[in-house]
Amino acid sequence: MAIRHFLSSSLALAASLVGTQAQLTTSYTDEATGITFQQKNVANYSFGIALPENPTTDFIGQLSANTLTGWAAVSFAGSMLNTMLLVAWPNNGEIVSSLRTVDNYLLPKVIESGPTVQKIASSVNETGFTYTFLCKNCITSNSSAIKSLDASVDNGILGWAIATTSSPATPSSPSSSFLQHDTFGLYGVDIKSAKSPDFASWAALASNATAPSNPINGTLPGNGTAPYNGTVITSNSTWDYIVVGGGASGIVTAQRLTETGKSVLLLERGGPSFYSTGGTLTVPWNDTTTVYEVPGMFTQLSAYPGNKAYCPDTAGMAGCILGGGTTVNGMAFIKPPSFDFENWPTGWQWEDGVSEAADRLYERNPGTIQPSSDNKYYDNGVYDVLSKWFAGAGWKEVSTNEEPDEKFQIYSYPAMNIADGRRSGPINQYLPLALAEKNFKLQLHTKVLRAIRTNSTVTGVETEDDTGVRTIHNVKPNGKVILAAGAMSSPRILFNSGIGPADQIEVASKQTTSITLPPKDTWINSPVGFVRDHSIIEIKFNVTGGMSILPPSAYSSPSQLDVDLFAKAAGPLVGNPQMRLNTFTTVTTSDQKKLVEALAIAIEEMLTVSRRANSTLSYTGPANDTGAAIVARTKPNPGTHMTGTTIIGTDDGSKNGSAVVDTNCKVYGTDNLFVVDAGMHADLPSGNTHVIVMVAAEHAVKKIIALDGAPPNGTAPTPGYGTGSGSPPSPSSSAVAPPPAPTFAPGGGYDTGASPSSGAPIVSTPTVSPSVSASASASAVDISASYGVPTTATLVPSAVPDAPGSGYDNGAGDADAHPTIPSATAVPEVGGGYEVPSASGPGSETPVPTGVAEKRWTLEEFVAWLEERE
């Protein structure tokens, strides 16, 4: 049986990182030892390296970190996975260290044999520590299972990581467990300049090897942000829907639920992100723009001082911040092709309504392959080289944003989730619509620990804020709890709720975080925890004709010219410097070792292209290398695009089946618990999970709403487009559609979409001025009523009828002196009325049902409305 596979790559700085960033290290001589290092300083961390003139096995390193309670680490080959890592921390005036490695994003394990570390010098002062060491047998060949320093090149790449406040579980033990790093990054090192004829005399300063001692298998500390203080309170509010997780799926789901008119509580573990949501981690050159919003800052995020956006207890780069992964990811906007849903159950095929869900998403959030408003591509050397390479091999250039089903030998400018020069996503395109509704509340710094369950019925959730205070939030009778915490976090909530494999629930019941599980005889057996992920194999090529790209400093410390361009939504800062070209191809394999064979075929194809005459790239490995040989000797890295942990299907998992949730996303064995994040996805997508998660959430929430039946007027609740740029619904002769949710209309003032007594305005400019902000250590904060009116908001008096059937007149004679809008530009509304176009162009506001006049708010009215919500 033949199997079809879709393979993709994002080709960017990987081909040129070494040559570009190598000069980031500088020469430094340590006064205490006299050793001269090639050293890199970043954030609260520095690392230096020294080598012999003809390095074979050993080198000297010096690690310094400004932390007394955390730990620091260096990767000798750049990445975390399948590489040699050195981890160190201070303990009672001494330094505890170990060499480690890991093949997944979990706690690295101590390397028990082979390489060793010998201390040369160490010091601990009032701010941090320094550790100088000889690393013996730490230089490895490219064929080694554990990658380490490649001393045969002139320029190399090292990786760094630091946790400043998270102490190892057993600080005296080199084998201690510890929590995830706060920040991390890569940097280039000048290997050639690190070599010295004095190396032997420096190495002689080393003492005996530090061997691993007291190996332990202790569990990591609990996943709470502060110790539980024993306080549990019950909120006085009850909700029709509680959505857990303010990321890609959670925000989309919560906003669509508000359109039903029912009450919605959205709980997010992290704090604010974008400036409009109260985020305060701004870039130095713009005090109203956060680092998350500037696309060009993506590669700086992991190391940016003060960035606490990443989950400390989740494998991979999960975002624990408003927006979740959409706030910190690479913004790759890879639309799922129709065939990505071929392996999903009935009801989830492309033709089953998924295509319409995608349309609803793209109407609001279309993505782009040209993020710069001047239609120029900046820092484009990678594309110039690689596009010629692929074109010469007969590959076709397409726009993956316009032709998502094209997946055979194609290349494209990368589609990005960028709009108006800034990172886009659900925070921009969905959240403001929800925040404008009285029936919606967003609560930050609120981690959900478990769903409170009595037999099959979930009555609410238990949460914990950053100070350790716990709260129970209850749903109303017939209410629903919807998990959108992410593929790696929703399973933890299920385990804590007594749902999953028995052995996993047993582990959860024995943790030290004082979480109360339901009685054992009510545990629900479910196959929670199955994981799918993409595999990544890195291959190195040399650029034969040279290539120029901007250095990292062009993004971290941009010129005034680039800052001025950014203000116009143009220039290099509006693009992701690490992504310059995407490719896709399709290979057909036998049914044996499917993935391995697919990878080998794809790699062989690239090797063949590189060996063509006049190729712009040359392979750095053996001349007779093959794709099969590369796959056989290389341990793939995970893509961290995890899916399937709460997988959807028709085979009831609570009855020994294979699925966790049914085709309505309801957890088998429960009445009212749902999952809508990537964990429930039935298959891996062709690209990343960014876009398909939102598409699936759009489809899932429609199914969840439908379970409640039709609203009182008998019409089915169908999510609308919400931007006004799509087609309004057709008039119904059998029933009048309920007033649509208010929507954002740029330049159009405030449009309630309902009668003045119940309307809720939306600000007319993309940026909303926050009136409060919350620090990362704050308690739970409700920001649903934390917005002030921008001084640029257009405030228009109530429109008055013009000639019957001819639209509305803005009132040219009033104090605001708005000109009369020609009746010819009025837009017909559902049922026969008209809406007022914006002063700057054709109307773009949500149509108002017949008989309901459009509400235009005065400043006083808007302030009163805000006070009422508070």
C-alpha positions in Angstrom: 0.0 0.0 0.0 1.4 3.4 -1.0 1.4 6.2 1.6 1.4 9.9 0.7 3.5 12.2 2.9 3.7 16.0 2.9 7.1 17.5 3.9 7.9 21.1 4.5 10.8 23.2 5.5 11.4 26.7 6.5 14.7 27.8 5.0 16.1 30.9 6.5 19.2 31.6 8.5 20.0 28.0 9.1 22.1 28.0 5.9 24.0 31.1 7.0 23.8 31.5 10.7 27.4 30.4 11.3 28.9 32.9 8.9 26.8 35.8 10.0 26.8 35.7 13.8 30.3 34.3 14.4 31.7 37.7 15.3 29.3 38.1 18.2 32.0 36.7 20.6 34.9 38.9 21.7 38.2 38.2 23.2 38.4 38.4 27.0 41.2 37.5 29.5 40.1 36.3 32.9 42.2 38.0 35.6 41.8 35.1 38.1 43.2 32.4 35.8 44.9 34.3 33.0 42.9 32.3 30.4 41.9 34.2 27.3 38.4 33.3 26.1 36.2 34.0 23.1 33.2 35.2 25.2 29.6 36.2 24.7 27.6 38.3 27.2 23.8 38.3 27.0 21.2 39.2 29.5 22.3 37.8 32.9 24.6 35.3 31.3 28.0 34.9 29.8 30.1 32.0 28.4 33.6 31.9 27.1 35.6 29.2 25.4 39.3 28.4 24.9 40.8 25.7 22.6 44.2 24.2 21.8 45.7 25.0 18.4 44.8 21.5 17.2 41.7 20.6 19.1 40.8 16.9 19.3 39.0 16.2 22.5 39.2 18.9 25.1 38.3 22.6 25.6 38.0 25.1 28.5 34.8 26.9 29.3 33.8 29.6 31.6 30.1 30.0 32.6 28.8 33.1 34.5 25.3 33.9 35.6 23.6 36.5 37.7 21.6 34.1 39.8 22.0 32.7 43.3 18.7 30.7 43.3 18.5 29.4 39.8 20.7 27.6 37.3 22.5 28.3 34.0 23.5 26.0 31.1 25.4 25.9 27.8 24.7 23.7 24.8 28.0 22.9 23.0 26.2 22.4 19.7 23.6 25.2 19.8 20.3 23.4 20.2 18.9 21.6 23.3 18.1 18.2 21.8 20.6 15.4 21.3 23.5 17.7 22.2 25.9 17.8 25.1 24.8 20.3 27.8 26.6 21.6 30.8 24.3 22.7 33.7 25.5 24.5 36.8 24.2 26.3 39.9 25.6 27.7 43.2 25.1 25.8 46.4 26.6 27.0 49.8 29.4 28.9 48.1 30.4 26.1 45.7 29.3 25.3 42.1 27.4 22.1 41.3 27.6 21.0 37.7 26.8 18.1 35.4 27.0 17.1 31.7 23.6 16.2 30.4 21.7 15.4 27.2 18.0 14.8 26.2 16.2 13.7 23.1 12.9 15.5 23.9 11.9 18.7 25.6 12.0 17.1 29.0 14.5 17.2 31.9 18.0 16.5 30.5 19.6 13.3 31.9 23.1 13.2 33.3 25.7 11.7 31.0 27.1 8.8 33.1 30.2 7.9 31.1 32.6 9.4 28.6 33.0 13.1 28.8 33.9 14.7 32.2 34.3 18.1 33.7 37.2 19.2 35.9 37.1 22.5 37.8 39.7 25.1 37.2 38.2 27.9 39.3 34.8 29.0 40.7 33.4 31.9 42.6 30.1 33.0 44.2 29.4 36.6 45.1 26.3 38.6 46.2 24.8 38.6 42.7 25.8 35.4 40.9 28.5 32.8 40.2 31.3 32.0 37.8 32.5 28.5 36.9 35.7 27.8 34.9 36.2 24.2 33.8 38.1 21.8 31.6 35.7 19.7 29.5 37.5 16.5 28.7 36.4 14.3 25.7 33.8 16.9 25.0 34.7 17.5 21.3 32.8 14.9 19.2 32.6 14.0 15.5 29.5 14.7 13.4 28.6 11.0 13.5 28.4 11.0 17.3 25.0 10.2 18.8 25.3 13.2 21.1 26.4 16.3 19.2 28.9 18.6 20.8 31.4 21.3 19.8 32.6 21.1 16.2 36.1 22.4 16.5 36.9 21.7 12.8 35.1 24.9 11.6 36.2 28.5 12.0 32.9 29.6 13.3 30.4 27.7 15.4 27.1 28.0 17.2 26.5 27.6 21.0 23.3 27.8 22.9 22.6 29.2 26.3 19.8 29.0 28.9 19.2 30.5 32.4 16.6 30.2 35.1 17.0 33.0 37.7 14.5 32.1 40.3 13.7 28.4 40.0 16.0 26.4 42.3 17.0 22.8 41.6 15.0 20.3 43.7 18.2 19.0 45.4 20.8 21.7 45.1 23.6 19.6 46.5 23.2 16.9 43.9 24.6 17.2 40.3 21.8 14.9 39.3 19.0 17.1 40.7 15.9 17.8 38.8 15.0 21.4 37.9 12.3 23.4 36.2 12.5 24.9 32.7 14.7 27.9 31.9 13.3 31.5 31.9 15.2 32.6 28.8 17.5 31.0 26.2 19.1 31.7 22.9 21.8 30.9 20.3 25.0 32.8 19.4 27.9 32.5 17.1 31.4 31.8 18.4 34.7 32.5 16.8 36.3 29.1 17.0 39.4 30.1 15.1 40.2 32.9 17.5 39.5 30.8 20.5 42.6 28.6 19.7 45.8 29.3 21.7 49.3 27.8 22.1 48.9 28.4 25.9 46.0 25.9 26.2 48.1 23.1 27.8 49.3 25.4 30.6 45.7 26.6 31.2 44.4 23.0 31.2 47.0 22.0 33.8 45.1 24.3 36.3 42.2 21.8 36.4 41.5 19.6 39.4 40.1 16.0 39.4 37.0 15.3 37.4 33.6 16.0 38.9 31.7 12.8 38.7 27.9 12.5 39.0 26.9 11.6 42.5 23.7 10.8 44.4 21.6 10.0 41.3 18.0 10.7 42.1 14.8 10.1 40.3 12.8 12.7 42.2 9.8 14.3 40.6 9.9 17.9 39.6 8.3 20.5 42.0 4.6 21.2 41.5 3.5 23.2 38.6 1.9 26.0 40.6 3.4 29.5 40.5 3.4 29.9 44.3 2.9 27.6 47.2 -0.7 26.7 48.0 -1.6 28.7 51.1 -4.7 26.6 52.0 -7.2 29.2 51.0 -10.1 28.2 48.7 -12.9 30.6 47.9 -15.9 30.2 45.8 -16.8 32.9 43.3 -20.3 34.4 43.5 -20.6 34.4 39.8 -21.7 31.5 37.7 -21.3 31.1 34.0 -22.9 29.4 31.0 -19.4 28.7 29.6 -16.0 28.6 31.2 -13.1 28.5 28.6 -9.7 27.5 30.0 -6.8 29.1 28.2 -6.5 32.4 26.4 -4.5 31.2 23.4 -5.3 30.5 19.7 -8.2 28.1 20.3 -9.4 29.7 23.6 -9.9 33.2 22.4 -11.6 32.2 19.1 -13.9 29.9 21.1 -14.7 32.4 23.8 -15.5 35.2 21.4 -17.8 33.0 19.3 -19.6 31.9 22.4 -20.3 35.5 23.3 -22.3 35.8 20.1 -25.0 33.5 21.7 -25.7 36.1 24.3 -24.8 33.7 27.1 -22.2 34.4 29.8 -18.6 33.5 29.1 -15.6 33.4 31.4 -12.1 33.1 29.8 -9.4 32.1 32.2 -5.7 32.6 31.2 -2.8 31.4 33.3 -0.4 34.2 32.1 -0.5 37.9 32.1 -1.1 40.6 29.5 0.9 40.6 26.3 0.2 43.3 23.7 0.2 47.0 24.9 -3.5 47.2 24.2 -4.1 44.4 26.8 -2.0 46.0 29.5 1.4 44.6 28.5 4.3 46.7 29.7 7.3 44.9 28.2 7.9 47.5 25.6 10.7 48.0 23.1 13.2 50.8 24.0 12.3 52.8 20.9 8.6 52.8 21.3 6.9 53.0 24.7 3.5 51.9 23.4 4.6 48.8 21.5 5.6 45.5 23.3 8.3 43.2 22.1 5.7 40.6 21.3 4.1 42.9 18.7 7.2 43.6 16.7 7.7 40.8 14.2 11.4 41.4 13.9 11.8 40.8 17.6 10.8 37.2 17.4 14.3 35.9 17.5 15.1 38.1 20.5 12.1 37.0 22.6 13.6 34.0 24.3 16.4 36.0 25.7 14.7 39.3 26.2 15.1 40.6 29.8 11.8 40.5 31.7 10.1 38.1 29.3 8.2 35.6 31.4 5.9 34.4 28.6 6.9 30.7 28.5 5.3 28.0 30.6 7.9 26.7 33.2 6.3 23.3 33.5 5.4 22.3 29.9 7.6 20.6 27.3 8.5 22.7 24.4 8.0 26.4 23.9 4.4 26.7 25.2 3.2 30.3 25.8 1.8 31.0 29.2 0.6 34.6 28.4 -2.4 36.2 26.9 -2.5 34.9 23.3 -0.6 31.7 24.2 1.6 30.5 21.4 0.3 33.1 19.0 2.1 35.7 21.1 5.5 34.1 21.0 5.7 31.9 18.0 7.3 32.6 14.6 4.1 33.8 13.1 4.2 31.3 10.3 0.7 31.3 8.8 0.4 28.0 7.0 -3.2 27.5 5.9 -4.2 23.8 6.2 -4.9 22.3 2.8 -8.2 20.5 2.4 -6.6 17.1 2.6 -5.2 17.8 6.1 -8.6 16.7 7.3 -8.8 13.4 5.4 -8.0 11.4 8.5 -10.5 13.2 10.7 -13.8 11.6 11.5 -17.1 12.3 9.7 -18.3 15.8 10.6 -14.7 17.0 10.4 -14.0 16.5 6.7 -13.2 19.7 4.7 -16.6 19.5 3.0 -18.4 18.9 6.4 -18.2 22.6 7.2 -14.5 22.9 8.0 -14.0 24.9 4.8 -16.6 27.4 6.0 -14.8 27.6 9.4 -11.6 28.4 7.6 -13.4 31.1 5.6 -14.6 32.7 8.8 -11.1 32.8 10.2 -9.5 34.1 7.1 -12.1 36.8 6.8 -10.8 38.3 10.0 -7.2 37.0 10.0 -6.0 36.5 6.5 -2.2 36.3 6.9 0.1 37.8 4.3 3.2 36.9 2.3 4.1 40.7 2.1 4.2 42.2 5.6 5.8 45.5 4.5 3.3 48.2 3.5 5.7 49.4 0.8 5.6 46.0 -0.9 9.3 45.5 -0.5 11.1 42.5 0.9 13.8 43.4 3.3 16.8 41.3 4.5 16.0 39.0 1.6 19.4 37.4 0.8 18.2 34.0 1.8 15.3 34.0 -0.5 17.4 35.3 -3.4 19.8 32.3 -3.0 17.3 29.6 -2.3 14.7 30.5 -4.8 17.2 30.2 -7.6 18.3 26.9 -6.2 14.8 25.5 -6.2 13.8 27.1 -9.5 16.8 25.6 -11.1 15.6 22.2 -10.0 12.2 22.7 -11.6 10.3 23.6 -8.5 7.4 26.1 -8.8 7.0 29.4 -7.0 3.5 29.9 -5.5 1.8 31.9 -2.8 1.1 29.4 -0.1 -1.5 31.8 1.3 -3.4 31.8 -2.0 -2.9 28.2 -2.9 -2.7 26.1 0.3 -3.4 22.9 -1.5 -0.3 23.2 -3.6 2.2 20.9 -1.9 4.3 19.3 -4.6 7.8 20.8 -5.2 6.8 24.4 -4.5 8.5 27.3 -2.7 7.0 30.5 -1.5 7.6 33.7 0.4 6.5 32.6 3.9 3.0 33.5 4.8 3.0 35.3 8.1 0.4 36.3 10.7 1.2 40.0 10.4 -1.1 42.9 9.8 -0.4 46.6 9.7 3.2 45.8 10.4 2.6 44.0 13.7 2.0 40.5 14.9 -1.6 39.6 14.3 -3.8 36.9 15.6 -6.8 36.3 18.0 -5.7 39.1 20.3 -6.3 41.6 17.5 -9.0 40.0 15.6 -11.2 38.2 18.2 -10.5 39.5 21.7 -11.7 43.1 21.2 -15.1 41.8 20.1 -15.5 39.7 23.2 -14.3 42.4 25.5 -17.0 44.7 24.3 -19.8 42.4 25.5 -21.3 42.6 28.9 -21.6 38.8 29.0 -17.9 38.3 28.8 -15.1 38.4 31.4 -11.4 37.7 30.9 -9.3 36.9 34.0 -5.5 36.8 33.8 -3.0 35.2 36.2 -5.4 32.4 36.8 -4.2 28.8 36.3 -6.8 26.1 36.1 -5.9 23.1 38.2 -8.8 20.8 37.6 -12.4 20.5 36.5 -14.7 19.8 39.5 -16.6 16.7 38.6 -19.4 14.7 40.2 -19.6 11.5 38.3 -20.2 12.6 34.7 -21.2 16.2 35.4 -18.7 19.0 35.7 -19.8 21.8 37.9 -16.9 24.2 37.6 -13.1 24.6 37.8 -10.6 25.1 40.6 -8.0 27.8 39.9 -4.9 29.2 41.5 -3.6 32.7 41.1 0.0 33.9 41.3 -0.2 34.4 45.1 -1.4 30.8 45.7 -5.0 31.7 46.4 -7.4 29.2 45.0 -10.9 29.8 43.7 -13.8 27.7 42.5 -15.6 29.1 39.5 -18.9 27.4 38.9 -21.0 26.9 35.7 -24.7 27.3 35.7 -27.0 24.3 35.3 -26.4 23.0 31.8 -23.3 25.1 31.6 -20.1 23.9 29.9 -16.4 23.8 30.7 -14.2 24.0 27.5 -10.5 23.2 27.8 -8.2 25.2 25.4 -5.0 25.1 27.5 -2.9 23.5 24.8 -2.0 20.0 23.8 0.4 19.6 26.7 -1.6 21.3 29.4 -5.1 20.2 28.9 -4.1 16.5 29.6 -2.7 17.6 33.0 -6.1 19.2 33.9 -7.8 16.0 32.8 -5.5 13.8 35.0 -6.2 16.1 38.0 -9.9 15.7 37.2 -9.7 11.9 37.4 -9.8 11.4 33.6 -7.2 9.5 31.8 -5.2 6.2 32.1 -5.3 4.9 35.6 -1.6 5.0 36.1 -1.4 8.6 35.1 -4.2 9.6 37.5 -2.4 7.7 40.2 0.7 9.9 39.6 -1.5 13.0 39.7 -3.1 11.8 43.0 0.3 11.5 44.7 1.7 15.0 43.7 2.4 17.5 46.4 0.3 20.3 45.1 -2.8 19.5 47.3 -5.1 19.0 44.4 -8.3 17.0 45.3 -9.1 14.3 42.8 -12.5 12.7 42.6 -13.1 9.3 44.3 -11.2 6.5 42.6 -14.4 4.6 41.8 -15.5 7.6 39.7 -12.3 7.9 37.6 -13.0 7.8 33.9 -10.7 5.6 31.9 -9.6 7.5 28.8 -6.6 7.3 26.4 -5.3 10.8 27.3 -1.7 11.4 26.5 -1.1 10.0 23.0 1.2 12.4 21.2 2.0 13.1 17.6 4.7 15.6 16.5 6.7 16.6 13.5 10.2 15.4 13.1 13.1 17.7 12.1 16.4 16.7 10.6 19.0 19.4 10.1 21.2 19.4 7.0 24.0 21.9 6.5 24.8 23.5 3.1 27.3 26.1 2.1 26.3 29.1 0.0 28.6 29.0 -3.0 28.3 32.5 -4.2 28.0 34.4 -0.9 25.0 36.0 0.7 24.3 39.0 2.9 21.8 39.2 5.7 21.3 41.7 8.5 23.0 41.0 11.9 20.8 40.4 15.0 21.6 43.9 16.2 19.6 45.3 13.3 16.5 44.0 15.1 17.5 44.3 18.8 18.9 47.8 18.3 17.3 49.1 15.1 18.5 52.2 13.3 16.3 55.3 13.4 15.6 54.8 9.7 14.2 51.3 10.5 12.2 52.7 13.4 10.7 55.3 11.2 9.8 52.6 8.6 8.2 50.5 11.3 5.9 53.5 12.1 4.7 53.2 8.5 4.3 49.4 8.8 7.3 48.9 6.6 10.9 47.9 6.8 12.8 44.9 8.2 11.2 45.1 11.6 7.8 44.0 10.2 9.1 40.6 9.2 10.5 37.5 10.9 14.3 37.5 10.4 14.4 33.8 10.9 11.9 32.8 8.1 12.5 33.9 4.6 11.3 30.9 2.4 9.0 28.0 2.8 9.0 24.8 0.7 6.7 21.8 0.5 6.9 18.6 -1.4 5.0 15.3 -1.5 6.5 11.9 -1.5 4.9 8.5 -1.9 6.2 5.6 0.1 5.5 2.0 0.8 3.7 1.1 4.0 6.9 0.0 5.8 8.7 2.5 8.0 6.6 5.3 6.4 8.1 8.4 8.0 11.7 7.2 7.8 11.3 6.4 4.1 9.6 9.8 3.4 12.4 11.7 5.1 15.1 9.8 3.2 13.4 10.5 -0.1 13.0 14.2 0.6 16.6 14.6 1.7 17.9 12.6 -1.3 16.0 15.0 -3.5 17.8 18.0 -1.9 21.2 16.4 -2.2 20.5 15.8 -5.9 19.7 19.4 -6.4 22.8 20.5 -4.6 25.0 18.4 -6.9 23.7 20.0 -10.1 26.0 22.2 -12.1 26.0 25.8 -11.0 24.1 25.0 -7.8 24.0 28.0 -5.4 24.3 25.6 -2.5 26.8 22.8 -1.8 26.3 20.0 0.8 28.9 20.0 3.6 28.8 16.3 4.2 30.5 13.4 2.4 30.3 13.5 -1.4 28.7 10.1 -1.6 26.2 10.7 1.2 22.6 9.6 0.8 19.2 10.5 2.3 18.9 7.1 3.7 22.3 7.3 5.4 21.6 10.7 6.9 18.3 9.5 8.3 19.9 6.3 9.7 22.6 8.1 11.6 20.7 11.2 12.7 18.3 11.4 15.6 15.5 13.7 14.5 14.5 16.7 16.6 10.9 17.2 17.6 9.0 20.0 15.8 7.0 20.8 19.0 3.8 20.8 17.0 2.1 18.4 19.3 -1.3 17.0 18.6 -3.5 14.0 19.6 -3.1 14.1 23.4 -6.9 14.3 23.7 -7.7 12.9 20.3 -11.1 13.2 18.6 -12.9 10.1 17.3 -16.0 7.9 17.3 -14.5 5.1 19.3 -15.5 5.9 22.9 -12.3 6.0 25.0 -14.2 5.6 28.3 -15.3 2.2 27.0 -11.7 1.1 26.0 -11.9 2.9 22.7 -9.2 5.0 21.1 -10.7 8.5 21.3 -10.8 11.0 24.2 -13.5 13.3 22.8 -16.4 12.7 20.5 -17.1 14.6 17.2 -18.6 17.5 19.2 -15.4 17.7 21.2 -17.1 16.5 24.3 -14.9 14.3 26.6 -16.3 10.8 26.6 -17.7 9.8 29.9 -18.7 13.4 30.8 -21.8 15.5 30.1 -20.4 18.9 29.7 -16.6 18.9 29.5 -15.0 19.7 26.1 -11.5 20.1 24.5 -10.9 22.4 21.5 -7.1 22.8 21.4 -4.5 21.0 19.3 -4.7 18.0 21.6 -8.0 16.9 20.1 -6.7 17.0 16.5 -7.0 13.7 14.7 -3.8 14.1 12.7 -0.7 16.2 12.2 -1.1 19.0 9.7 1.1 19.5 6.7 2.5 22.7 8.2 2.7 23.9 11.7 -0.3 24.0 14.1 -0.8 27.8 14.3 -3.6 28.2 11.7 -5.2 24.8 11.8 -5.8 25.2 15.6 -7.9 28.3 14.9 -9.7 26.7 12.0 -10.6 23.7 14.1 -11.7 26.0 17.0 -14.1 27.8 14.7 -15.6 24.5 13.6 -15.7 23.1 17.2 -17.4 26.1 18.8 -20.2 26.0 16.2 -20.8 22.3 17.1 -20.8 23.1 20.8 -23.2 26.0 20.4 -25.5 23.8 18.3 -25.7 21.3 21.3 -27.7 23.9 23.2 -30.3 24.0 20.5 -31.8 27.0 18.6 -32.3 30.3 20.4 -35.8 31.4 21.3 -36.6 32.9 18.0 -35.9 29.6 16.2 -32.8 30.6 14.2 -29.7 28.6 14.3 -26.7 30.4 15.9 -24.1 30.7 13.1 -20.8 32.5 13.8 -20.6 35.7 11.7 -17.7 37.4 10.0 -17.7 40.3 12.4 -15.6 42.7 10.4 -18.3 43.9 8.2 -16.2 43.2 5.1 -18.0 40.0 4.3 -21.4 39.6 2.9 -24.3 40.3 5.4 -26.7 37.5 5.9 -29.8 37.3 3.7 -33.2 38.5 5.1 -35.3 35.8 6.6 -39.0 35.6 5.9 -39.7 33.2 8.7 -37.8 34.9 11.5 -35.9 38.1 12.3 -32.3 37.3 13.1 -31.1 38.4 16.5 -29.0 41.5 16.6 -25.4 40.6 15.6 -22.5 41.0 17.9 -20.9 44.5 17.8 -17.9 44.5 15.6 -14.8 46.6 15.0 -15.2 49.0 12.1 -12.0 51.0 11.4 -12.8 54.7 11.2 -16.5 54.0 11.8 -17.1 55.2 15.3 -19.1 53.0 17.6 -21.6 50.5 16.3 -23.7 48.6 18.8 -25.6 46.3 16.5 -28.4 46.5 18.9 -30.8 48.9 20.6 -29.2 51.7 22.7 -30.3 50.1 25.9 -28.3 46.9 25.3 -25.6 47.9 22.9 -21.9 47.7 23.6 -19.5 49.9 21.7 -16.3 48.9 20.0 -13.5 51.4 19.8 -12.9 52.7 16.3 -9.2 52.5 16.2 -7.0 49.4 16.3 -5.2 50.4 19.4 -7.1 50.7 22.7 -5.5 52.7 25.5 -5.2 50.5 28.6 -6.3 52.2 31.8 -4.8 49.6 34.1 -1.9 47.2 33.8 -0.9 44.1 35.6 2.6 42.9 36.5 3.6 39.3 36.0 3.4 38.7 39.8 0.0 40.3 40.2 -3.1 38.4 41.4 -6.0 37.6 39.2 -6.9 40.6 37.1 -10.1 41.1 35.1 -9.3 43.3 32.1 -12.7 43.0 30.5 -13.5 46.6 31.6 -10.0 48.0 31.6 -10.0 50.1 28.4 -10.2 53.8 28.1 -11.3 55.8 25.1 -8.5 56.7 22.6 -8.3 60.4 22.0 -8.6 59.7 18.3 -11.9 57.9 18.6 -14.6 59.2 16.3 -17.7 60.1 18.3 -20.7 60.7 16.1 -24.2 61.9 17.3 -27.1 59.6 16.6 -27.9 59.3 12.9 -31.2 60.7 11.7 -33.3 59.2 8.9 -32.7 60.7 5.5 -35.2 60.3 2.7 -37.1 57.1 3.2 -35.1 54.1 1.9 -32.1 56.3 1.2 -29.9 55.8 4.2 -29.0 58.1 7.0 -27.7 61.7 7.5 -24.9 62.2 10.0 -26.3 65.7 10.8 -24.2 68.3 9.0 -25.5 71.1 11.2 -24.6 69.7 14.5 -21.6 70.5 16.7 -19.5 67.7 15.3 -20.0 69.1 11.8 -19.9 65.7 10.1 -20.8 66.1 6.4 -24.0 64.6 5.1 -23.3 61.1 3.7 -24.8 60.8 0.2 -27.7 58.4 0.2 -26.1 56.5 -2.7 -23.4 55.2 -0.4 -25.8 53.9 2.3 -25.6 50.1 2.7 -28.8 48.0 2.8 -29.3 46.2 6.1 -30.9 42.9 6.8 -34.6 43.3 6.6 -34.6 46.5 4.6 -33.0 49.1 6.8 -29.7 51.0 6.2 -26.5 51.5 8.0 -24.3 54.6 8.1 -21.0 54.3 6.2 -17.9 55.6 7.9 -16.8 59.2 7.1 -13.7 57.9 5.4 -15.4 55.5 2.9 -18.0 52.9 2.3 -19.7 51.4 5.4 -18.1 48.5 7.1 -20.1 48.1 10.2 -22.3 45.2 11.1 -25.8 45.6 9.7 -28.5 46.6 12.2 -31.8 44.8 12.1 -34.9 46.7 10.8 -36.4 49.0 13.2 -33.3 49.4 15.4 -31.6 52.7 15.0 -27.8 52.7 15.0 -26.3 54.0 18.2 -23.6 56.6 18.1 -22.1 57.3 21.4 -21.0 60.6 23.0 -18.0 60.5 25.2 -20.1 60.9 28.3 -22.3 57.9 27.3 -19.2 55.7 26.6 -17.7 56.5 30.0 -21.0 55.8 31.7 -21.1 52.5 29.9 -17.6 51.6 31.1 -18.5 52.5 34.7 -21.6 50.4 34.5 -19.6 47.4 33.4 -17.2 47.8 36.3 
